[in-house]
Amino acid sequence: MEMAPGVPVLSRDNLDSMKTPSIASGPLAPELGIDKPASVEAIAPLYLTGDSSRSRFNAFRATAHR
C-alpha cells in the first residue's frame, strides 16, 4: 500500500506500530489519581449525558459572559 499511487493508505511504519499493543495496563498516572484504565462503555455515558463532575462548570460559564 505504501507504493500505490496517491496518498499512502498504510505505510510500513504504520504496520510496525500496529504490532505493539496500545492497551494500557497497571497504574497509569497515580499522581493524578488515575489508577486503572476504564472502558469506553463506562466513561462515554458521563460525557454524553452531562452527569460528570465537570458539568457544574457549565453554569459558571453561562453566567461569566466571557
CHARMM-style PDB file with segment names, atoms N, HN, CA, C and O in Angstrom:
ATOM      1  N   MET     1       0.820  -1.197   0.000  1.00  0.00      PROA
ATOM      2  CA  MET     1       0.000   0.000   0.000  1.00  0.00      PROA
ATOM      3  C   MET     1       0.864   1.261   0.000  1.00  0.00      PROA
ATOM      4  O   MET     1       0.449   2.311  -0.490  1.00  0.00      PROA
ATOM      5  N   GLU     2       2.057   1.144   0.550  1.00  0.00      PROA
ATOM      6  HN  GLU     2       2.394   0.291   0.949  1.00  0.00      PROA
ATOM      7  CA  GLU     2       2.935   2.308   0.622  1.00  0.00      PROA
ATOM      8  C   GLU     2       3.377   2.765  -0.770  1.00  0.00      PROA
ATOM      9  O   GLU     2       3.597   3.956  -0.989  1.00  0.00      PROA
ATOM     10  N   MET     3       3.508   1.834  -1.702  1.00  0.00      PROA
ATOM     11  HN  MET     3       3.330   0.867  -1.524  1.00  0.00      PROA
ATOM     12  CA  MET     3       3.992   2.165  -3.039  1.00  0.00      PROA
ATOM     13  C   MET     3       2.868   2.447  -4.031  1.00  0.00      PROA
ATOM     14  O   MET     3       3.143   2.774  -5.185  1.00  0.00      PROA
ATOM     15  N   ALA     4       1.623   2.330  -3.617  1.00  0.00      PROA
ATOM     16  HN  ALA     4       1.399   2.064  -2.679  1.00  0.00      PROA
ATOM     17  CA  ALA     4       0.491   2.588  -4.517  1.00  0.00      PROA
ATOM     18  C   ALA     4       0.444   4.071  -4.857  1.00  0.00      PROA
ATOM     19  O   ALA     4       0.856   4.900  -4.046  1.00  0.00      PROA
ATOM     20  N   PRO     5      -0.051   4.418  -6.041  1.00  0.00      PROA
ATOM     21  CA  PRO     5      -0.128   5.830  -6.415  1.00  0.00      PROA
ATOM     22  C   PRO     5      -1.106   6.581  -5.510  1.00  0.00      PROA
ATOM     23  O   PRO     5      -2.069   6.013  -4.994  1.00  0.00      PROA
ATOM     24  N   GLY     6      -0.831   7.862  -5.336  1.00  0.00      PROA
ATOM     25  HN  GLY     6      -0.048   8.323  -5.755  1.00  0.00      PROA
ATOM     26  CA  GLY     6      -1.687   8.699  -4.490  1.00  0.00      PROA
ATOM     27  C   GLY     6      -1.171   8.739  -3.061  1.00  0.00      PROA
ATOM     28  O   GLY     6      -0.031   8.369  -2.781  1.00  0.00      PROA
ATOM     29  N   VAL     7      -2.017   9.185  -2.183  1.00  0.00      PROA
ATOM     30  HN  VAL     7      -2.943   9.486  -2.410  1.00  0.00      PROA
ATOM     31  CA  VAL     7      -1.656   9.288  -0.769  1.00  0.00      PROA
ATOM     32  C   VAL     7      -1.554   7.888  -0.169  1.00  0.00      PROA
ATOM     33  O   VAL     7      -2.469   7.082  -0.335  1.00  0.00      PROA
ATOM     34  N   PRO     8      -0.448   7.584   0.531  1.00  0.00      PROA
ATOM     35  CA  PRO     8      -0.312   6.245   1.104  1.00  0.00      PROA
ATOM     36  C   PRO     8      -1.383   5.990   2.168  1.00  0.00      PROA
ATOM     37  O   PRO     8      -1.602   6.809   3.060  1.00  0.00      PROA
ATOM     38  N   VAL     9      -2.032   4.851   2.053  1.00  0.00      PROA
ATOM     39  HN  VAL     9      -1.854   4.185   1.328  1.00  0.00      PROA
ATOM     40  CA  VAL     9      -3.067   4.479   2.998  1.00  0.00      PROA
ATOM     41  C   VAL     9      -2.444   3.816   4.220  1.00  0.00      PROA
ATOM     42  O   VAL     9      -2.882   4.038   5.349  1.00  0.00      PROA
ATOM     43  N   LEU    10      -1.423   3.007   3.986  1.00  0.00      PROA
ATOM     44  HN  LEU    10      -1.067   2.827   3.069  1.00  0.00      PROA
ATOM     45  CA  LEU    10      -0.776   2.279   5.063  1.00  0.00      PROA
ATOM     46  C   LEU    10       0.707   2.157   4.733  1.00  0.00      PROA
ATOM     47  O   LEU    10       1.077   1.593   3.703  1.00  0.00      PROA
ATOM     48  N   SER    11       1.551   2.686   5.609  1.00  0.00      PROA
ATOM     49  HN  SER    11       1.251   3.144   6.445  1.00  0.00      PROA
ATOM     50  CA  SER    11       2.991   2.595   5.377  1.00  0.00      PROA
ATOM     51  C   SER    11       3.573   1.465   6.226  1.00  0.00      PROA
ATOM     52  O   SER    11       2.885   0.899   7.075  1.00  0.00      PROA
ATOM     53  N   ARG    12       4.822   1.149   5.993  1.00  0.00      PROA
ATOM     54  HN  ARG    12       5.381   1.609   5.303  1.00  0.00      PROA
ATOM     55  CA  ARG    12       5.492   0.121   6.798  1.00  0.00      PROA
ATOM     56  C   ARG    12       5.576   0.551   8.251  1.00  0.00      PROA
ATOM     57  O   ARG    12       5.499  -0.273   9.162  1.00  0.00      PROA
ATOM     58  N   ASP    13       5.734   1.854   8.457  1.00  0.00      PROA
ATOM     59  HN  ASP    13       5.796   2.524   7.717  1.00  0.00      PROA
ATOM     60  CA  ASP    13       5.794   2.381   9.816  1.00  0.00      PROA
ATOM     61  C   ASP    13       4.458   2.183  10.538  1.00  0.00      PROA
ATOM     62  O   ASP    13       4.431   1.825  11.715  1.00  0.00      PROA
ATOM     63  N   ASN    14       3.344   2.419   9.822  1.00  0.00      PROA
ATOM     64  HN  ASN    14       3.366   2.710   8.866  1.00  0.00      PROA
ATOM     65  CA  ASN    14       2.020   2.177  10.407  1.00  0.00      PROA
ATOM     66  C   ASN    14       1.846   0.706  10.752  1.00  0.00      PROA
ATOM     67  O   ASN    14       1.325   0.366  11.814  1.00  0.00      PROA
ATOM     68  N   LEU    15       2.275  -0.145   9.867  1.00  0.00      PROA
ATOM     69  HN  LEU    15       2.698   0.131   9.004  1.00  0.00      PROA
ATOM     70  CA  LEU    15       2.149  -1.583  10.082  1.00  0.00      PROA
ATOM     71  C   LEU    15       2.964  -2.020  11.294  1.00  0.00      PROA
ATOM     72  O   LEU    15       2.485  -2.813  12.104  1.00  0.00      PROA
ATOM     73  N   ASP    16       4.189  -1.513  11.431  1.00  0.00      PROA
ATOM     74  HN  ASP    16       4.578  -0.868  10.773  1.00  0.00      PROA
ATOM     75  CA  ASP    16       5.024  -1.847  12.583  1.00  0.00      PROA
ATOM     76  C   ASP    16       4.387  -1.361  13.884  1.00  0.00      PROA
ATOM     77  O   ASP    16       4.452  -2.057  14.897  1.00  0.00      PROA
ATOM     78  N   SER    17       3.778  -0.187  13.871  1.00  0.00      PROA
ATOM     79  HN  SER    17       3.725   0.378  13.048  1.00  0.00      PROA
ATOM     80  CA  SER    17       3.171   0.334  15.098  1.00  0.00      PROA
ATOM     81  C   SER    17       1.957  -0.482  15.521  1.00  0.00      PROA
ATOM     82  O   SER    17       1.624  -0.511  16.706  1.00  0.00      PROA
ATOM     83  N   MET    18       1.289  -1.145  14.581  1.00  0.00      PROA
ATOM     84  HN  MET    18       1.560  -1.121  13.619  1.00  0.00      PROA
ATOM     85  CA  MET    18       0.127  -1.967  14.924  1.00  0.00      PROA
ATOM     86  C   MET    18       0.525  -3.308  15.543  1.00  0.00      PROA
ATOM     87  O   MET    18      -0.334  -4.018  16.064  1.00  0.00      PROA
ATOM     88  N   LYS    19       1.794  -3.661  15.495  1.00  0.00      PROA
ATOM     89  HN  LYS    19       2.492  -3.084  15.072  1.00  0.00      PROA
ATOM     90  CA  LYS    19       2.257  -4.908  16.089  1.00  0.00      PROA
ATOM     91  C   LYS    19       2.404  -4.794  17.608  1.00  0.00      PROA
ATOM     92  O   LYS    19       2.453  -5.808  18.305  1.00  0.00      PROA
ATOM     93  N   THR    20       2.472  -3.568  18.118  1.00  0.00      PROA
ATOM     94  HN  THR    20       2.432  -2.744  17.552  1.00  0.00      PROA
ATOM     95  CA  THR    20       2.608  -3.327  19.545  1.00  0.00      PROA
ATOM     96  C   THR    20       1.237  -3.019  20.141  1.00  0.00      PROA
ATOM     97  O   THR    20       0.541  -2.135  19.642  1.00  0.00      PROA
ATOM     98  N   PRO    21       0.836  -3.722  21.192  1.00  0.00      PROA
ATOM     99  CA  PRO    21      -0.472  -3.442  21.798  1.00  0.00      PROA
ATOM    100  C   PRO    21      -0.539  -2.009  22.324  1.00  0.00      PROA
ATOM    101  O   PRO    21       0.427  -1.505  22.897  1.00  0.00      PROA
ATOM    102  N   SER    22      -1.664  -1.371  22.129  1.00  0.00      PROA
ATOM    103  HN  SER    22      -2.448  -1.780  21.664  1.00  0.00      PROA
ATOM    104  CA  SER    22      -1.838   0.008  22.592  1.00  0.00      PROA
ATOM    105  C   SER    22      -2.828   0.079  23.748  1.00  0.00      PROA
ATOM    106  O   SER    22      -3.491   1.097  23.946  1.00  0.00      PROA
ATOM    107  N   ILE    23      -2.925  -0.999  24.505  1.00  0.00      PROA
ATOM    108  HN  ILE    23      -2.387  -1.826  24.344  1.00  0.00      PROA
ATOM    109  CA  ILE    23      -3.830  -1.069  25.644  1.00  0.00      PROA
ATOM    110  C   ILE    23      -3.022  -0.827  26.914  1.00  0.00      PROA
ATOM    111  O   ILE    23      -1.997  -1.470  27.142  1.00  0.00      PROA
ATOM    112  N   ALA    24      -3.487   0.098  27.728  1.00  0.00      PROA
ATOM    113  HN  ALA    24      -4.319   0.621  27.543  1.00  0.00      PROA
ATOM    114  CA  ALA    24      -2.785   0.411  28.967  1.00  0.00      PROA
ATOM    115  C   ALA    24      -3.057  -0.658  30.009  1.00  0.00      PROA
ATOM    116  O   ALA    24      -4.132  -1.256  30.037  1.00  0.00      PROA
ATOM    117  N   SER    25      -2.081  -0.889  30.857  1.00  0.00      PROA
ATOM    118  HN  SER    25      -1.207  -0.403  30.834  1.00  0.00      PROA
ATOM    119  CA  SER    25      -2.259  -1.818  31.965  1.00  0.00      PROA
ATOM    120  C   SER    25      -1.452  -1.311  33.152  1.00  0.00      PROA
ATOM    121  O   SER    25      -0.461  -0.600  32.986  1.00  0.00      PROA
ATOM    122  N   GLY    26      -1.880  -1.678  34.327  1.00  0.00      PROA
ATOM    123  HN  GLY    26      -2.685  -2.255  34.462  1.00  0.00      PROA
ATOM    124  CA  GLY    26      -1.190  -1.249  35.536  1.00  0.00      PROA
ATOM    125  C   GLY    26      -1.527   0.183  35.888  1.00  0.00      PROA
ATOM    126  O   GLY    26      -2.399   0.788  35.265  1.00  0.00      PROA
ATOM    127  N   PRO    27      -0.836   0.739  36.894  1.00  0.00      PROA
ATOM    128  CA  PRO    27      -1.115   2.128  37.285  1.00  0.00      PROA
ATOM    129  C   PRO    27      -0.699   3.087  36.177  1.00  0.00      PROA
ATOM    130  O   PRO    27       0.452   3.076  35.740  1.00  0.00      PROA
ATOM    131  N   LEU    28      -1.628   3.908  35.727  1.00  0.00      PROA
ATOM    132  HN  LEU    28      -2.563   3.917  36.082  1.00  0.00      PROA
ATOM    133  CA  LEU    28      -1.356   4.813  34.609  1.00  0.00      PROA
ATOM    134  C   LEU    28      -0.658   6.084  35.079  1.00  0.00      PROA
ATOM    135  O   LEU    28       0.442   6.396  34.623  1.00  0.00      PROA
ATOM    136  N   ALA    29      -1.277   6.797  35.966  1.00  0.00      PROA
ATOM    137  HN  ALA    29      -2.171   6.544  36.337  1.00  0.00      PROA
ATOM    138  CA  ALA    29      -0.717   8.037  36.489  1.00  0.00      PROA
ATOM    139  C   ALA    29      -1.209   8.204  37.922  1.00  0.00      PROA
ATOM    140  O   ALA    29      -2.128   8.984  38.169  1.00  0.00      PROA
ATOM    141  N   PRO    30      -0.613   7.485  38.865  1.00  0.00      PROA
ATOM    142  CA  PRO    30      -1.110   7.534  40.239  1.00  0.00      PROA
ATOM    143  C   PRO    30      -1.069   8.940  40.839  1.00  0.00      PROA
ATOM    144  O   PRO    30      -1.894   9.270  41.691  1.00  0.00      PROA
ATOM    145  N   GLU    31      -0.117   9.774  40.404  1.00  0.00      PROA
ATOM    146  HN  GLU    31       0.554   9.506  39.712  1.00  0.00      PROA
ATOM    147  CA  GLU    31      -0.032  11.134  40.947  1.00  0.00      PROA
ATOM    148  C   GLU    31      -1.230  11.990  40.533  1.00  0.00      PROA
ATOM    149  O   GLU    31      -1.515  13.010  41.159  1.00  0.00      PROA
ATOM    150  N   LEU    32      -1.934  11.567  39.467  1.00  0.00      PROA
ATOM    151  HN  LEU    32      -1.703  10.738  38.958  1.00  0.00      PROA
ATOM    152  CA  LEU    32      -3.140  12.269  39.017  1.00  0.00      PROA
ATOM    153  C   LEU    32      -4.413  11.570  39.478  1.00  0.00      PROA
ATOM    154  O   LEU    32      -5.517  12.019  39.170  1.00  0.00      PROA
ATOM    155  N   GLY    33      -4.266  10.494  40.200  1.00  0.00      PROA
ATOM    156  HN  GLY    33      -3.370  10.129  40.451  1.00  0.00      PROA
ATOM    157  CA  GLY    33      -5.426   9.754  40.675  1.00  0.00      PROA
ATOM    158  C   GLY    33      -5.990   8.785  39.657  1.00  0.00      PROA
ATOM    159  O   GLY    33      -7.119   8.318  39.806  1.00  0.00      PROA
ATOM    160  N   ILE    34      -5.217   8.474  38.619  1.00  0.00      PROA
ATOM    161  HN  ILE    34      -4.300   8.853  38.498  1.00  0.00      PROA
ATOM    162  CA  ILE    34      -5.647   7.513  37.596  1.00  0.00      PROA
ATOM    163  C   ILE    34      -4.942   6.205  37.890  1.00  0.00      PROA
ATOM    164  O   ILE    34      -3.769   6.033  37.560  1.00  0.00      PROA
ATOM    165  N   ASP    35      -5.665   5.282  38.513  1.00  0.00      PROA
ATOM    166  HN  ASP    35      -6.618   5.422  38.781  1.00  0.00      PROA
ATOM    167  CA  ASP    35      -5.041   4.034  38.934  1.00  0.00      PROA
ATOM    168  C   ASP    35      -5.203   2.905  37.933  1.00  0.00      PROA
ATOM    169  O   ASP    35      -4.306   2.076  37.782  1.00  0.00      PROA
ATOM    170  N   LYS    36      -6.336   2.864  37.248  1.00  0.00      PROA
ATOM    171  HN  LYS    36      -7.065   3.538  37.371  1.00  0.00      PROA
ATOM    172  CA  LYS    36      -6.570   1.769  36.315  1.00  0.00      PROA
ATOM    173  C   LYS    36      -7.365   2.282  35.121  1.00  0.00      PROA
ATOM    174  O   LYS    36      -8.127   3.240  35.246  1.00  0.00      PROA
ATOM    175  N   PRO    37      -7.193   1.657  33.979  1.00  0.00      PROA
ATOM    176  CA  PRO    37      -7.936   2.090  32.794  1.00  0.00      PROA
ATOM    177  C   PRO    37      -9.421   1.790  32.947  1.00  0.00      PROA
ATOM    178  O   PRO    37      -9.807   0.864  33.661  1.00  0.00      PROA
ATOM    179  N   ALA    38     -10.240   2.571  32.279  1.00  0.00      PROA
ATOM    180  HN  ALA    38      -9.927   3.323  31.699  1.00  0.00      PROA
ATOM    181  CA  ALA    38     -11.690   2.359  32.284  1.00  0.00      PROA
ATOM    182  C   ALA    38     -12.146   2.124  30.852  1.00  0.00      PROA
ATOM    183  O   ALA    38     -11.552   2.647  29.909  1.00  0.00      PROA
ATOM    184  N   SER    39     -13.188   1.345  30.699  1.00  0.00      PROA
ATOM    185  HN  SER    39     -13.670   0.921  31.466  1.00  0.00      PROA
ATOM    186  CA  SER    39     -13.697   1.062  29.360  1.00  0.00      PROA
ATOM    187  C   SER    39     -14.470   2.258  28.816  1.00  0.00      PROA
ATOM    188  O   SER    39     -14.950   3.100  29.576  1.00  0.00      PROA
ATOM    189  N   VAL    40     -14.582   2.320  27.518  1.00  0.00      PROA
ATOM    190  HN  VAL    40     -14.192   1.636  26.901  1.00  0.00      PROA
ATOM    191  CA  VAL    40     -15.347   3.383  26.875  1.00  0.00      PROA
ATOM    192  C   VAL    40     -16.807   3.308  27.297  1.00  0.00      PROA
ATOM    193  O   VAL    40     -17.468   4.333  27.464  1.00  0.00      PROA
ATOM    194  N   GLU    41     -17.303   2.093  27.468  1.00  0.00      PROA
ATOM    195  HN  GLU    41     -16.766   1.260  27.333  1.00  0.00      PROA
ATOM    196  CA  GLU    41     -18.697   1.914  27.861  1.00  0.00      PROA
ATOM    197  C   GLU    41     -18.975   2.517  29.233  1.00  0.00      PROA
ATOM    198  O   GLU    41     -20.097   2.947  29.501  1.00  0.00      PROA
ATOM    199  N   ALA    42     -17.980   2.554  30.094  1.00  0.00      PROA
ATOM    200  HN  ALA    42     -17.069   2.204  29.877  1.00  0.00      PROA
ATOM    201  CA  ALA    42     -18.165   3.111  31.430  1.00  0.00      PROA
ATOM    202  C   ALA    42     -18.044   4.632  31.446  1.00  0.00      PROA
ATOM    203  O   ALA    42     -18.689   5.292  32.260  1.00  0.00      PROA
ATOM    204  N   ILE    43     -17.233   5.192  30.566  1.00  0.00      PROA
ATOM    205  HN  ILE    43     -16.708   4.656  29.905  1.00  0.00      PROA
ATOM    206  CA  ILE    43     -16.948   6.621  30.580  1.00  0.00      PROA
ATOM    207  C   ILE    43     -17.853   7.423  29.652  1.00  0.00      PROA
ATOM    208  O   ILE    43     -18.271   8.525  30.009  1.00  0.00      PROA
ATOM    209  N   ALA    44     -18.160   6.902  28.482  1.00  0.00      PROA
ATOM    210  HN  ALA    44     -17.820   6.007  28.193  1.00  0.00      PROA
ATOM    211  CA  ALA    44     -18.918   7.654  27.477  1.00  0.00      PROA
ATOM    212  C   ALA    44     -20.259   8.186  27.981  1.00  0.00      PROA
ATOM    213  O   ALA    44     -20.588   9.332  27.674  1.00  0.00      PROA
ATOM    214  N   PRO    45     -21.046   7.426  28.733  1.00  0.00      PROA
ATOM    215  CA  PRO    45     -22.321   7.982  29.201  1.00  0.00      PROA
ATOM    216  C   PRO    45     -22.156   9.251  30.039  1.00  0.00      PROA
ATOM    217  O   PRO    45     -23.024  10.123  30.016  1.00  0.00      PROA
ATOM    218  N   LEU    46     -21.051   9.361  30.775  1.00  0.00      PROA
ATOM    219  HN  LEU    46     -20.345   8.652  30.793  1.00  0.00      PROA
ATOM    220  CA  LEU    46     -20.824  10.572  31.563  1.00  0.00      PROA
ATOM    221  C   LEU    46     -20.663  11.791  30.667  1.00  0.00      PROA
ATOM    222  O   LEU    46     -21.177  12.865  30.981  1.00  0.00      PROA
ATOM    223  N   TYR    47     -19.964  11.635  29.569  1.00  0.00      PROA
ATOM    224  HN  TYR    47     -19.547  10.763  29.314  1.00  0.00      PROA
ATOM    225  CA  TYR    47     -19.768  12.759  28.650  1.00  0.00      PROA
ATOM    226  C   TYR    47     -21.038  13.059  27.863  1.00  0.00      PROA
ATOM    227  O   TYR    47     -21.341  14.222  27.595  1.00  0.00      PROA
ATOM    228  N   LEU    48     -21.771  12.036  27.499  1.00  0.00      PROA
ATOM    229  HN  LEU    48     -21.525  11.091  27.717  1.00  0.00      PROA
ATOM    230  CA  LEU    48     -22.949  12.228  26.656  1.00  0.00      PROA
ATOM    231  C   LEU    48     -24.155  12.766  27.422  1.00  0.00      PROA
ATOM    232  O   LEU    48     -24.990  13.462  26.844  1.00  0.00      PROA
ATOM    233  N   THR    49     -24.257  12.453  28.711  1.00  0.00      PROA
ATOM    234  HN  THR    49     -23.579  11.887  29.180  1.00  0.00      PROA
ATOM    235  CA  THR    49     -25.411  12.905  29.491  1.00  0.00      PROA
ATOM    236  C   THR    49     -25.130  14.155  30.293  1.00  0.00      PROA
ATOM    237  O   THR    49     -26.064  14.776  30.799  1.00  0.00      PROA
ATOM    238  N   GLY    50     -23.877  14.546  30.427  1.00  0.00      PROA
ATOM    239  HN  GLY    50     -23.118  14.041  30.016  1.00  0.00      PROA
ATOM    240  CA  GLY    50     -23.556  15.736  31.201  1.00  0.00      PROA
ATOM    241  C   GLY    50     -23.581  15.492  32.694  1.00  0.00      PROA
ATOM    242  O   GLY    50     -23.688  16.446  33.464  1.00  0.00      PROA
ATOM    243  N   ASP    51     -23.485  14.244  33.131  1.00  0.00      PROA
ATOM    244  HN  ASP    51     -23.398  13.469  32.505  1.00  0.00      PROA
ATOM    245  CA  ASP    51     -23.523  13.926  34.554  1.00  0.00      PROA
ATOM    246  C   ASP    51     -22.135  13.871  35.187  1.00  0.00      PROA
ATOM    247  O   ASP    51     -21.990  13.383  36.307  1.00  0.00      PROA
ATOM    248  N   SER    52     -21.125  14.358  34.493  1.00  0.00      PROA
ATOM    249  HN  SER    52     -21.243  14.754  33.583  1.00  0.00      PROA
ATOM    250  CA  SER    52     -19.785  14.295  35.050  1.00  0.00      PROA
ATOM    251  C   SER    52     -19.610  15.376  36.112  1.00  0.00      PROA
ATOM    252  O   SER    52     -20.420  16.298  36.211  1.00  0.00      PROA
ATOM    253  N   SER    53     -18.560  15.255  36.893  1.00  0.00      PROA
ATOM    254  HN  SER    53     -17.902  14.506  36.812  1.00  0.00      PROA
ATOM    255  CA  SER    53     -18.310  16.246  37.943  1.00  0.00      PROA
ATOM    256  C   SER    53     -17.979  17.609  37.356  1.00  0.00      PROA
ATOM    257  O   SER    53     -18.110  18.620  38.046  1.00  0.00      PROA
ATOM    258  N   ARG    54     -17.558  17.659  36.114  1.00  0.00      PROA
ATOM    259  HN  ARG    54     -17.451  16.838  35.554  1.00  0.00      PROA
ATOM    260  CA  ARG    54     -17.229  18.933  35.476  1.00  0.00      PROA
ATOM    261  C   ARG    54     -18.449  19.657  34.912  1.00  0.00      PROA
ATOM    262  O   ARG    54     -18.360  20.834  34.563  1.00  0.00      PROA
ATOM    263  N   SER    55     -19.570  18.978  34.821  1.00  0.00      PROA
ATOM    264  HN  SER    55     -19.642  18.021  35.104  1.00  0.00      PROA
ATOM    265  CA  SER    55     -20.739  19.610  34.222  1.00  0.00      PROA
ATOM    266  C   SER    55     -21.233  20.801  35.036  1.00  0.00      PROA
ATOM    267  O   SER    55     -21.949  21.653  34.508  1.00  0.00      PROA
ATOM    268  N   ARG    56     -20.863  20.873  36.312  1.00  0.00      PROA
ATOM    269  HN  ARG    56     -20.282  20.181  36.741  1.00  0.00      PROA
ATOM    270  CA  ARG    56     -21.277  22.017  37.128  1.00  0.00      PROA
ATOM    271  C   ARG    56     -20.624  23.316  36.658  1.00  0.00      PROA
ATOM    272  O   ARG    56     -21.126  24.402  36.949  1.00  0.00      PROA
ATOM    273  N   PHE    57     -19.514  23.213  35.937  1.00  0.00      PROA
ATOM    274  HN  PHE    57     -19.106  22.331  35.700  1.00  0.00      PROA
ATOM    275  CA  PHE    57     -18.845  24.405  35.436  1.00  0.00      PROA
ATOM    276  C   PHE    57     -19.615  25.083  34.312  1.00  0.00      PROA
ATOM    277  O   PHE    57     -19.391  26.261  34.035  1.00  0.00      PROA
ATOM    278  N   ASN    58     -20.520  24.356  33.660  1.00  0.00      PROA
ATOM    279  HN  ASN    58     -20.701  23.399  33.885  1.00  0.00      PROA
ATOM    280  CA  ASN    58     -21.315  24.963  32.593  1.00  0.00      PROA
ATOM    281  C   ASN    58     -22.153  26.118  33.112  1.00  0.00      PROA
ATOM    282  O   ASN    58     -22.336  27.112  32.409  1.00  0.00      PROA
ATOM    283  N   ALA    59     -22.658  26.006  34.317  1.00  0.00      PROA
ATOM    284  HN  ALA    59     -22.509  25.199  34.888  1.00  0.00      PROA
ATOM    285  CA  ALA    59     -23.442  27.098  34.891  1.00  0.00      PROA
ATOM    286  C   ALA    59     -22.562  28.326  35.115  1.00  0.00      PROA
ATOM    287  O   ALA    59     -22.996  29.453  34.873  1.00  0.00      PROA
ATOM    288  N   PHE    60     -21.336  28.117  35.575  1.00  0.00      PROA
ATOM    289  HN  PHE    60     -20.983  27.202  35.772  1.00  0.00      PROA
ATOM    290  CA  PHE    60     -20.404  29.226  35.766  1.00  0.00      PROA
ATOM    291  C   PHE    60     -20.046  29.878  34.442  1.00  0.00      PROA
ATOM    292  O   PHE    60     -19.941  31.102  34.360  1.00  0.00      PROA
ATOM    293  N   ARG    61     -19.857  29.073  33.406  1.00  0.00      PROA
ATOM    294  HN  ARG    61     -19.943  28.079  33.473  1.00  0.00      PROA
ATOM    295  CA  ARG    61     -19.515  29.613  32.089  1.00  0.00      PROA
ATOM    296  C   ARG    61     -20.660  30.435  31.522  1.00  0.00      PROA
ATOM    297  O   ARG    61     -20.437  31.455  30.870  1.00  0.00      PROA
ATOM    298  N   ALA    62     -21.875  29.993  31.768  1.00  0.00      PROA
ATOM    299  HN  ALA    62     -22.055  29.164  32.298  1.00  0.00      PROA
ATOM    300  CA  ALA    62     -23.036  30.713  31.233  1.00  0.00      PROA
ATOM    301  C   ALA    62     -23.202  32.071  31.894  1.00  0.00      PROA
ATOM    302  O   ALA    62     -23.643  33.020  31.246  1.00  0.00      PROA
ATOM    303  N   THR    63     -22.860  32.182  33.165  1.00  0.00      PROA
ATOM    304  HN  THR    63     -22.502  31.410  33.691  1.00  0.00      PROA
ATOM    305  CA  THR    63     -23.043  33.463  33.862  1.00  0.00      PROA
ATOM    306  C   THR    63     -21.831  34.360  33.786  1.00  0.00      PROA
ATOM    307  O   THR    63     -21.934  35.541  34.119  1.00  0.00      PROA
ATOM    308  N   ALA    64     -20.690  33.856  33.365  1.00  0.00      PROA
ATOM    309  HN  ALA    64     -20.606  32.897  33.095  1.00  0.00      PROA
ATOM    310  CA  ALA    64     -19.463  34.654  33.306  1.00  0.00      PROA
ATOM    311  C   ALA    64     -19.474  35.652  32.157  1.00  0.00      PROA
ATOM    312  O   ALA    64     -18.824  36.694  32.241  1.00  0.00      PROA
ATOM    313  N   HSD    65     -20.202  35.351  31.086  1.00  0.00      PROA
ATOM    314  HN  HSD    65     -20.730  34.505  31.018  1.00  0.00      PROA
ATOM    315  CA  HSD    65     -20.304  36.221  29.909  1.00  0.00      PROA
ATOM    316  C   HSD    65     -18.935  36.616  29.370  1.00  0.00      PROA
ATOM    317  O   HSD    65     -18.710  37.768  29.000  1.00  0.00      PROA
ATOM    318  N   ARG    66     -18.015  35.637  29.331  1.00  0.00      PROA
ATOM    319  HN  ARG    66     -18.198  34.701  29.632  1.00  0.00      PROA
ATOM    320  CA  ARG    66     -16.698  35.925  28.753  1.00  0.00      PROA
ATOM    321  C   ARG    66     -16.542  35.214  27.445  1.00  0.00      PROA
ATOM    322  OT1 ARG    66     -15.500  35.330  26.800  1.00  0.00      PROA
TER     323      ARG     66
END
